[in-house]
Amino acid sequence: DASPDFILPFSNNILTPTFTYVPAGTYTASVRGRDVNSADNCASKTQPFTTLATLPTPSINTLTSVDAANIALDFTTAVNIQYRLEIALNNATTFQIFKTLYGVTTLAVTDLKLDENFYCFRLVAYDLCTPANSKVSNIVCTNRLVATAQTDVTGGAQNLVASNTAPTGVASYSISRGGNPYVTVGSTPFTDVDVICKTSYCYRVTTNYGGGKTSVSLEKCVTSFATRIPTAINDVTASVANNGATLTWTQDPLFEPLGYTVRRSSAGGAFAPYSTTLNSPYTDIGYATPGKFCYTLDYVDKCDIPSAAGVPICPVQLTGVLSATNSISLTWSPYEGWKNGVKNYILEKYDIQGVLIQSTTQATTNFVDDVPDPINQYVRYVVRAIPNDPAMGESKSNELPFTRNANLYFPTAFTPNNDLLNDGFIVSGQYIVKIKMTIFDRWGVVHFSSEKNEPWDGTSSGKPMPASAYVWKVDITDRANRTFSEEGTIALIRN
């Protein structure tokens, strides 16, 4: 060079010349060799460069776990500086040289065991002249993520997301679920309670360092499960109608049934599987009051766990007896199916058109209807059970119909002597709509016939009949539209 900064005599091919450039800035170095024993005809090698007062501190920006053996590093470096990538195994303090780098900003690191260990990295801008002046980057570590399906203290499903990494420089952890941002926490493990059993969830954790530096873990997937026994069905309203018995219940929203099993017993016998249903309500079209049927309901939830056994469900079974005097004695079974029990019963009485005649509140399970009722020959009764918990609705029993008897009244003798006492013979009774009476003598000759419900005065064609025994017959239609006949004998007495 015309004005060289230094001239070195030839000694060997391994030379490290040094020169201090002040101030720091951009310079050009030109190197030309001279052979002292030959012509001075060597060409110069010229190289521009920038001098630095101090080395810049490098930065590792991102660490991305690619698979179980490989990661990708992205970092910020300067030109013309030699870097050393250092690594530490399962800690962030004991680093050793891993690789020397020059002129690159990314690096793939292979042959790791990310499922067994975590690795920490730092980048060193190495000062060849004065190693003590080397500059060290931030530390970024891989994150050994573990996702575990487990249950809470009640047996409900939850997932535990735990990471194993060095806490040095960590600001927070961002957890993604299913590829979408989910939650950011200050530390791990994190318990994910918003999960459904038998469902697969995939998690990834991003370790957030200061200055926006990050480390992304591998994705780990887990299938959740539960062991919590589903709530038993202990509140059921059963009502009886013409199409059978209908069971209605509420489901605990914490559990999602795959379907319900209906079990039925008869006359106090054992409960046996009877039917299945997907939801409420369910109607048993085979219900019959004489069968004295009761039910239970149970189910298997979507976690494949059977529920506890439900309480027996017994509809109100109404029975009764009609006496010869048209008194009606009613009895009904107590309702079963509500955990809080029955408040009272309401007994309802209807006429032949379905119009409510009477409604009474009953504290017991029996009632005698012995009040004379000359109008309503046909009646039907229904019992409604009223729960202590109004949310349960009402349970309705079977309908129990009765048709009261006409109960005919007639004398066995009469004296047609115009003394205004027992002068005629007539057949009467309750609930008669139409009656035809016919009088015969012992040879079957008809002496009187009428459909006007009028008495026989003891004459035939206007002539008094002799004292004797006569046969009577009545053909009757009652209020229940029933037709029937009865006959007997009447003694005609003349003084």
Disulfide bonds with the S-S distance in Angstrom:
Cys120-Cys141 2.00
Cys197-Cys303 1.72
Cys202-Cys221 1.91
Cys294-Cys314 1.99
